[in-house]
Amino acid sequence: MRFKGQVVWITGASSGIGEGLAQVFHREGAELVLSARREAELERVKSLCNSGPGAVHVVPFDVVGETAREAAFHRVQDIHGRVDVLVNTAGISQRSLGKDTDISVDRQIMEVDYFAPIALTKLVLPQMIERKSGQLVVTSSVAGKYGVPLRSAYCAAKHALHGYFDTMRIELTPCKILVCLLVIAGIKSEVSLHSLTGDGSVWAK
């Protein structure tokens, strides 16, 4: 019960890594807030979180919408009054050559994979700093360390996350806030199915 009584907010919790982390955190005693766009899938994941004592709340929203992010944050505040651990796993991948990818797709991937987790972090951070306690967890990838064909924008976003959160780790050390980047590979999930092609359509293969 390493997280007993701690409030853990997970984005991208409707599948894949977010779904798996939800079950692990719940088993370790956390009070969970599960977020993603698909409410029905969040409810499914909630039903799987049955091995710990903590409550599980579903707060669906789209991470790229500023108004939606702020509303979700205030909803979490209404429920728990704080966030002890923010886990940013929401993201989108790519399956197209850089030269064949419309700039609007590059921007969309950066919005979801880079700007959204930063924006959500900025919402929860002031209270963590005030308490001098908290943890920020961000899902990255080996693509955050190396270039990978057909994933130019995805790699760019993950590289950017490393630059940002590695710096935040240093800056937040005096505040006793932990920052963790999960460099992941070889995980079976639906991320490839929802990847964007060069024109913005879903790859779905």
N, C-alpha and C positions, 0 to 999 in steps of 0.2 A: 504493500500500500504506500508506495513512495510518493504518490500525488494525492493522498487522502485530503479531502477538503479544498483542494486547489481548483480554481476555475480555469478550464482549458477550452479555448475557442479555436475550432478547426475550420478553416475554409477548404473548399474542394472535398468535403466530407462525404459526398454522395457515391464515391467509387474509389477504386485504386488505393493509393497510398493513404489518402485521407480516411477512407473507410477502415483500413487496417489499423492506423494510428488511433482512431476513435475507440476501437475495441481494446487496444492495449492500455490506453490512458484510463478507460473506464475500469478495467481489471485492476489497475493500480490505484483506484480510489478517487479519481478525479470527478468533479462536477463538470459535465460536458455541455458545450454549446456547439451544435453542428450546423454548418452553413454551406450552401451551394445554391444553384438556381433551381434544381429539380426537387421540389418538396416531397414528392412521393418517394423518391429514392432516399432522401434524408430520413423519412419515416421508417423505411426498410432498414437502414443502418442503425437507427435508434433501437429497433426491435432486436438487433443482434448484440447490443451493448447491455448484457444481462449478467455479467460476472462480477460486478462491483456494486458498492452501496450508493454511489453518487447518482444524482438526478441527471437526466438527459433532456435538453431543450433543443428544439429545431427552430432556427432563424434563417429562412431562405432569403437570398438576395443575390444580385448580380454584382460582382466585385468591381466592375469597371464604372459603375454609376456612382457619382459623388453623393447625390441625394440618398441613394439606396444604401451606400456604405455608412453614412452618418445615421440614418434611421436604424440600421442594424446595430450599430454601436450603442445607440441610446436604448434599444431594446435589451441588449445584453446588460447594460447598466441598470435598467429597471429590474431585471431578473436577479442579478448577483451583486451589483454595485462595484464590480471590479473585474479585471482579467489578470490572472496570474501567469498564464502561458498562452501566447498567441502563436498558432501554428498555421503558417501560410502555405497551403498545398495547392490551391486553385491555380490552374494553368492551362495552356493550350500549346500544342506542338505544330510542326510544319512538315510538309512533304512536297517540296518544290525546289528547283535550282534557284539560286539567288538572282540570276539574270532573267529568269522567267517569272519572278514574283513582283506583283504590283506593289507600289510603295504603300498603298492603303493597307495591305496585308501585313507588311513590316510594322506599320504603326499599330495595327490591331494586336499583334502578338506582343509588342512592347507594352501596350496598355495593360494587357491581362497579366503577363509574366513579370513585368518589372514595376510599372507605376502603381498598379493596384496594391500589391503587397506593401509597398512603401507608404502609400496613402493610408492604408489600414493601420500600419505600424504607428504612424504619426497620431492617429486617434487614441490609441491605447497607451502610448508612451508617457504622456505627462503624469498620469496617475502612478505608473510604475516608478518614475523618477521621484515623485513625491514620497512614495513608500520605501524607496531604495530597495526594491524587490521586484523580480519579474524575469521572464524568459521569453525570448523571441526565437522561433524556429521557422526556418525558411527552406522549402524543398528546392534543391538545385539538381544538378545532373553532371555526369562527366562532360556533357556539352557545355558546362560552365567553365571547364578547364581546357577543352580541346575543340577544334573545329570539326564538325561532322557534316558530310555531304547531305544535301536536301534539307538542311536545318539552319540556314544562315541567320535568319531573324531570331529563331529560338536560341541558338548559341549566343547571339548578341545579347539577348535579354538575360540569359543565365550568367554570362560573363559580367554584365552590369550588376546583377544581384550580388555577386562576390565582391566587387569593388565597393558597393554601398555598405553591405552588412559586415564585411571585414573591417571597414572603417568605423562603423557603429559599435562594433565590439570593443574597439580601443577607446572610443569616446565615452562609452557607457560604463566602463570599468569602475570609475569612482562611484557610480550610482548602484553598483552591485547588481546590475542587470546582465544576464547571460544571453549571448547571441550564438545560435547554432545553425550552420548551413549543412543540410543533408545532401551529400553528393552521392546520388543514387544511379544505379545501372542494373539492367537485367531483371526489372520488376515487371511481372505480367499485370497489365492494366488496360483500361479502355482509351488511354491517351492517344494511341496511334489512330484509333477509329475516328476521333474528333479532330485530327490534325487538319490544318488548312493547306490547300493547294495554292498555286500562284495567283489564281483569280479570286481567291477567298472562299471557294466552295469546299465542302467537307470531303476529305479523302475517303473515309469509310471503307477501308479495305483490311 
